[in-house]
Amino acid sequence: MVDRNIQYPDGGYGWVVTLSAALITGFGTTAYKLVGQIYMNMLQNTNYTRSQVAVVYFSLKLNLFAAIFSTKLAELYSFRVTLFCGSFLFGLGLCLSSIATNNLGIFTLTLVIAGMGAGGCVTPSNAVVGLYFKKKRPIAMGLMTSLSGIISLVMPITLQWFLDEFSLNGALLLWGGLVIHGCVAAMFIRQPTWALQRGKLNNDTNDAKRTFLKTSFISKNIYNFFKLVLTQFVNDCRHFRQFTFIVLLVSRCSFMIATTSVPFILPQYAAEQIDGITSTEIAFLLSVFYFGDVISRLLGGSLNIYIPSKYRRTAFLISFLCIATILLSFKLVHSYVTALVVCLIYGIFNGHAFVTYYLIIFDTFGPADSPGVIALHVAVFGIFLLLTAPLTVNIILYLFLLAWIRDVTG
């Protein structure tokens, strides 16, 4: 453990940061949790084909790649500015998309902006909470993730109401208006400088950081920023020598494929497999999934404080295996009640795995290196999605092929 001599607030203003991060994370994760409803609505109410509408999912998934740079920018410069800009871009992109639904090219561009903004919200807001706590970290992480999950609990039904009452354009505008409130929450974030002092940084990293902070020219700032991020990434790659890092990386890749794909696949699967199901009932399915997720995150955070670090890894792997088993059981679901039960159980194990992942990261790598480890996991996961798409059930690129086949075959 590398954080023994660090004096954490472990409370006080840290709870304000926890609540602010919960709001930002809750809105930020809607980038992939609500995309299935937008996809289905566009198929039903526009003239776009499946392959054309598939660009919606791909555009919003750019948040994975934005998260790489946003996490390093927050760690090395400012969590407040990073989260503010991320929330603003996410909301701005959604608002602009509301007036561009008739032009697929412009619509895609606005969603790219939204996706990049979402990437600036989710990962840094998860990381900053762990930097404010040590003994109470499990409780804080459980509280933050469960409160953010409450937003995920109510947003599917809220978005469906927006779609029913105000059509796609109005729903996107209202969605963007809600998301942009994350800018207010970001103003309450303070930089946890006590936890981000790396023990030994090489001279190149220190020089790059000083140059980045002092340069006034935008072009040079951009160059120095990418140089600083690259230098830090090279420094963080030393963690590949640790077995725990590799195990968590593999688990993160598999877990995130499921986490980001289920909210997209579930509405389509339910509409095709369950006779007579309405769009409101589909939205309720997603809410039930997030209800189990919220309860599990809160309980998982509270109970993890009594569980030794070495046993948290075992509990995480058990939850991960249960998630895989439940995903396979979706093939046997053909009734609405059964779907509700499966979604609830899946949400419970999903929430526990999510909060435990971050606790294991901070327990293993300490506060100074944890943001870099998380960013590295996100980076490798993004590369994994691109390189293995033809060989795995990767919804981002595989969806284009599947949608094209359906268009051709009718």
Secondary structure, 3 states (H helix, E strand, C coil): CCCCCCCCCCCCHHHHHHHHHHHHHHHHCHHHHCHHHHHHHHHHHCCCCHHHHHHHHHHHCCHHHHHHHHHHHHHHCCHHHHHHHHHHHHHHHHHHHCCCCCCHHHHHHHHHHHHHHHHCCHHHHHHHHHCCCCCCHHHHHHHHHHHHHHHHHHHHHHHHHHHHHHHHHHHHHHHHHHHCCHHHHHCCCCCCHHHCCCCCCCHHHHHHHHHHHHCCCHHHHHHHHHHHHHHHHHHHHHHHHCHHHHHHHHHHHHHHHHHHHHHHHHHHHHHHHCCCCCHHHHHHHHHHHHHHHHHHHHHHHHHHCCCCHHHHHHHHHHHHHHHHHHHHHHHHCCCHHHHHHHHHHHHHHHHHHHHHHHHHHHHHHHHHHHHHHHHHHHHHHHHHHHHCCCCCCCHHHHHHHHHHHHHHHC
